[in-house]
Amino acid sequence: MSQPAKKKAHYTRSLNNYARYSGLAFEMLFIIAAGAFGGVKLDEWLHTNPIFTLVCSLLGVTIAIYAAIRDTLHLNHHSNHGENNTD
């Protein structure tokens, strides 16, 4: 593989990784925000102190971390197969 082709492949791979992990960050943000919003609405509906807000926020963080780990392992598994690294 020629030098310009290697540079282009490296640039494309870097850009793809940036897009993947940016999307993962937005997914995590959405999950955590949904948990917090759901907790606030439950607290309003049940007229409780911020118990459900705290519980649902922590649950959202836990689910977001789980999803991030699962997606990262899945992405790394697929990027390692079918790609010959000659660097």
N, C-alpha and C positions, 0 to 999 in steps of 0.2 A: 504494500500500500504506500502510495506516495505521501510526502510530507503534507501538502495542502489537503489531501483527503483525510489524513489523520487529524489535522486541526479541525476540519469541518465536522468530522464524526464526534470529536471531543466536545465541540461547541454545541452540537445538537443534543448530545447526551446530557450536558450540563443544563441546557435549557429545558429539556424534558424533566429532569429531576427537580428543577426549580418550580415548574408548573405543578408537578405531582405533590410536592410538599407544601406549596402554597394552598392548593386545594384541600389538603389534609388539615391545615391550620384553620381554614374557614369552616370545615366540617366540625372540628373540635369546638370552635367558637359557637356555632349554631347549636350543638348538643348541650353545651353548658348553659347558654342563654335560654334554651327551651326548658331545661330543668329548673332554672331560677324563676322563669316566668310562671311555669306550672305551680311551683311552690308558693309564689305570691298569690296566685289566683285561689289555690286551696286554702291558704290562710284567710283570705278575704271571705271566701264562701263559708268556712267553718268558724269564723270569728275567733281565731286562735292567735297566739303570739307567733313570732316568726319561726315556729318549729318546722313547719313543712317547707318553708323557704330554705332553711339550712339543710334539711334532709334531702330535699330534691336537688339543691345545688351540689351537694357532695355526691349524690348519686349521678348527676350529670357529669361531674368531673371524672368519676370512676368509669363511667361508660365511654367518655371521650378518650381517656387514656387507653382503655381496652381497644377501642376502635382504631386508635392511632398505631398501637403495637401490632394489631392484626393486619392493618393495611400496609404498614412498613414491611413486615415480614413477607406479606404476599407480593409486594412490589419487588423486594430484593430477591425473592425466590424466582420470579419470572424474569427479572433482568439478568440473573446469572445463567439461566438456561437459554441456549440459542445464541449467545453472544460470545464470540471468540475474542478474548482480550489479548492483544498482541503488543501492548505498551511496554 
